[in-house]
């Protein structure tokens, strides 16, 4: 569905049908996908420019250029990136498309965010856990219900990372139009995905104990727009309801 929202061709009729249902409730969903992607580019570039050379991206999705490793290796060719996703279709696309710069390394882990121990164990084969790592969970946690304890999952993923590591998150919110998002969540849940939007306060809890990078928790369009694309609306003057933030582990 995310690939469909981004205008990609790697999707199936069942994905299209569900995506069109979501669009009928929230017409700006494609703009949200593009806004989210642009935030990922800006955040990854900023961290690479600040010296981070290792990235762990969970919930990768079907590769869409430019991918995270292309962004960070454009800044630092020796950067190492590990992608993780639980979809075997994503694995096949990743193996075909995710090629590292010669100086760096790119690897792929087929694993679910609800199994952080497996992700960390496999990531250790590529990343040096004695050096800072940027953990990216972009547009993922709103697909993890409270029943799977997302706060615990984030803590378990952060725990083995050394000081100086970073957490990058984006998350859909129903703060501005709860009725619409109740309908959107229902589409996902009927399709077997435990979608759940969260408030600004709930989103901020993921960063407890971390040092937020300026400007803190904001809507995606307001996070360092000067670093890249300035798009962040739906074309009708409305801001996309997507909270984002980056924080450092002290």
N, C-alpha and C positions, 0 to 999 in steps of 0.2 A: 504493500500500500504506500509506503514512504517513497519507493521508487516511482510509483505512479504519480504521486503528488509532485515529485520533482520533474515530471515530464519524461521519465525514463521509459524504456521498452522491455525491461526485465520484470514483467509481472504477468499474472494469470487471470483468467476470467473471474475467478472467485475473489481475487484481490480488487479487480476493477469494480465489481458489483458492490463490495463493502465500501470501497473508497468513494464511490458515487453517492452512497447513502450518507456518509460523513459529510460530503460536500453539500448535499441538500440541506443539512442542518447548519453547517458552518462553511459558507462559500469561500472564506479566506484561508481554507486549510492549505492550499498549495502555496499561498504567500507565506504561511507559517513555516512550511517545510523549507522554503528558500531562505527565510529569515534565520531559521535554526542553523542551516548549513553555513550561512555567512558568519554567524557568531562562532561556530566551530573553527572556521578559517582564521578569524581574528584572534581568538583566544590561543589557538595553537601557535600562530605566528608570534604573538606577544611573548609566550613562554619560551619559545626557541630563541627569540632575540634577547631574552633575559638569561640565557645560558642553560636552559633545560635541554638535555640531549636524549632523554628516554621517555617514551610515551606508551601508555597502556590504554587502548580504546575499546571499551566494552559496549556491545550493541551496535556493531559496525554497520550492519545492513549491506545491501548490494552496493558494491563500489560505484561511486559517481565522481568523476574527475572535476576539480582536483581533489584527491583524497588526502587524508591527514598527513601521510608520510611525504606526499609531494609538497605540501605546504612547509613542513618543518625541515625537510631535506633541502628545500630551496634556500633556507636560511643557514642550515648546518648540514652539509652532505653526509656527515658521519652519524647523524641521529639514528637511533634504533626505535622501531615501532612494532608493537605487538597488537594485533587486532583480535577481538573475541566476539563470537556470535553463536547462537544456538541453532541456527538454521542450516541444514546441509546444503541447501541451494546457494546460500551465501558463501559457503565454503568453496564450492566449485567455481563461482565467479571470482572469489578472492585469489584462489590459486592461479587463475588465468590472468588476472589483471593487476595484482598488487606486487609490482616489481620495484625493489629498492634501488636507490642510487648505489654505485659500486662501493663507495666508502662506508655506507651504513648497512643496516640490516632491517628486514621486514619479515614478520612471521605471523601466522594465523593460528588461533586456538578455537576449536569447536567446543564451546562450553556455555552454560547458562549462568547468568549473573547470580542466580540462586545457589550456585555452587562455587563460592569464592575461593575455597581451598584448591580446587582443580585449576582455576584460572591462575592463581598465584604460582602454584607449583609448575605449571607449564610455562608461564611467563619467565620464570627464573632461568630457563634454558637460553633465553635471548637477552634478557635485561640484567644489569648488575644492580642488585638490591642494596648495595652499599652506597650508591649514588642516587641523587634525586630522580624521581619518576613523576610524570604528569599523568594522573588517572582521569580519564575522560568517560563520563556517563551522560552523553548528550542525547536528549529526547528519548531516554530509556526508562527513567524511574516512574513516569506517568503510565508505564505499561507494567508496573509492579504494584500489586494491591497491598493494602496494609496487612493482609493475612500472611504475606511472605516477609514481613518485617524489613522493609527497605532501609530503615535507619541502621539496623543491625548489619545488614549486608554491606552498606557503605563503610561502617566502622571496621568490619572484618577485612575489607579490601584495603583500607588505609593503614591498618595496624602494622603490617610488615614493611611499609614504605618508610624510608629514612627521612629525617628532618630536611626541609628544603623541597620536599615533594609538593605537588599541587593537586587539587581536585577541581575539575571543570564540570559543571552541571547546567542543563537547561530542562525546563519542566513546564508543561501546559498548565494553565490555571483557569478556574471558573470564577475568579473573583469579580469579573466585570459582567458576566452573563451566565449565571449558574444554570438557568433552565436549558439553554442551548447545550451546555457541556454535559448535562445529565443525559440528553438525547445522544450526543456523540459517544459518551462512555458506554451507553447501552448497546450501540452498534458493535463496538469492540468486544464487549462481554458476550454478546450473542455469538460472536465468531470465535469464542474461546480464549480471548486475551483479557487479562485482568486489569483493564485500564482504570485509572483513577487520577483525576486532576486534584491539585492541592493548592492551598492558599499561600500567600507570601510568607506568613508565619510558619506554616508547615514546611515549606521549601527551605526556609532559613535554618531549620533544625538540622539539616544535613551538614551544615558547616560549623556545628558546635565544636569548640576547641581549636578551630583553625583561624588563620588570619586572612580576612577577606582582602582581596586585591581591589583597589579603587576601580569603579565606583560602588562596589558592594553588590547587594542584591537589587537588580533593576530589570525592567523590561528589556528584551533583547536589543531593540533599536537604540537604546541609550547606553549600551556597553561599548565604549571606545569606537564610536562610528567612524572616527577619522582613520582607523587602521585598515579600512576596507570598504565594502559595499555600505552605502548609507540607507539602503532599503530596509524598511522595518514596519511598513504599513500594509494594508490590504488593498491599496489602490483607491480607497474611498476616504482616506484621511483618518482611518482608525488604526490605533496601534495594535500590534499582534499580542494576544494574551499569553506570552511566553516569558517566564522568569528565567534569568540566567545569573551565574556568578562564577568566579574563580577564587580559590582560597589556597593559602600556603600552610603546610604543616610545620609548626615551629619545632 
